[in-house]
Amino acid sequence: MSTHTTGSLVPIRGWQRTYSGKVHDLYRPVPGGAMAGMDTYLIVASDRIAAFDHVVPTFIPDKGEIITRIARWWFDRTGDIAESHYLPGGVPRDIAARGILVRALRMLPYEVMVRGYLTAGAVRSLGTLGTLDAMPYDGAIEVGAKLELPWVGIAEKRRPGYPDIPIPWEEFILRVGESTAERVRVLALNLYRHAHAIALARGLVLADAKLEFGTDMDAGSSRLILADEAFTPDTAHYWLSTDYRAVKSGEVLPTPEALRSFDKDAAQVWLMSPQSGWNAEQGPQPPALPAAVVADIRDRYLRVCEMLTGERWPGR
């Protein structure tokens, strides 16, 4: 019974691993343990980083602890908008900094993307596919473009190692029903607007975010509950508000370089560069990240964490 932390394996007494994702490992209580029989899970964040649906063979020091701290912080600040699966406390001491206890849910097999602005990835998608989240888009196409209204897209989740598949909103309605689709849309928009305002007050622009929802395990329950992570740099894109203002004022051109992305896009940018020698479409696993890129990614994650929480990271 173990979990990946920085890449090594450590035992977790009373818990059994049931699933390993790209970044997180999921545990259930073992029979006879302190939490045996409870509908709870333990989610442990590793220092792994994923890009283009592949796990990069390089660990980002402290990343698991950073995203766990951010996720907890956001769960505490979005509870008045949406109930979440987060259960404070109960995490074994040896992984307390990178683990959270959550309630079991019946997960909706969809990822909800809420966009307030066009990121570099969204612009690439529009240039390649001509659509945004499998839906027509006729607005401005440039990095940093603010959408007239926040955009909600849907992607069908697939098994690990395979990319999620964007589907048109009309198809989502056919699959889940108009009532559920509308509740997902409204809740996602409310969460994004709330989080965007909080981030902006702390000097960050929350460009977009991926959200996941589930419902209670009770039969017949339809109440939507926020699950997975909440607005971490693994699932959201952040810009510095000072950078964004410089772009919007015309001081600098609206390029990805001008709007530095404080999230995992720093890994994707290097992997797409000639220096990596890697092509995501060819299928092989990505190469290891250089030490300078690793340090840069860690610094960007820490910058978001410190700006949001207002707390200095130990040793910084």
Disulfide bonds with the S-S distance in Angstrom:
none
